[in-house]
Amino acid sequence: MNLEQLTEFFRWMTVINVSLLLLSTGLVILLKGIMCRFHGQLFGVKEESVAVTVYGYLGLYKVLVILFCIAPYISLLLIQ
């Protein structure tokens, strides 16, 4: 695998993961009440706990996307 293929791989990995992050965030913003009720009933937890858990999930996912997708992609662009 050469440098160009690796850069393409990280580019598409970044596009896919950022798209999933934006979609998840948008759905949480638009459907917060429905989502909290549904997951609260499904897992037997309070609606407030669901909101905090989802917020933590989105924050962790964002950090992981930056760390494992965006940063390597930018590094590959810089060394080309």
Stockholm file with secondary structure:
# STOCKHOLM 1.0

chainA/1-80         MNLEQLTEFFRWMTVINVSLLLLSTGLVILLKGIMCRFHGQLFGVKEESVAVTVYGYLGLYKVLVILFCIAPYISLLLIQ
#=GR chainA/1-80 SS CCHHHHHHHHHHHHHHHHHHHHHHHHHHHHTHHHHHHHHHHHHTCCHHHHHHHHHHHHHHHHHHHIIIIIHHHHHHHHHC
#=GC SS_cons        CCHHHHHHHHHHHHHHHHHHHHHHHHHHHHTHHHHHHHHHHHHTCCHHHHHHHHHHHHHHHHHHHIIIIIHHHHHHHHHC
//
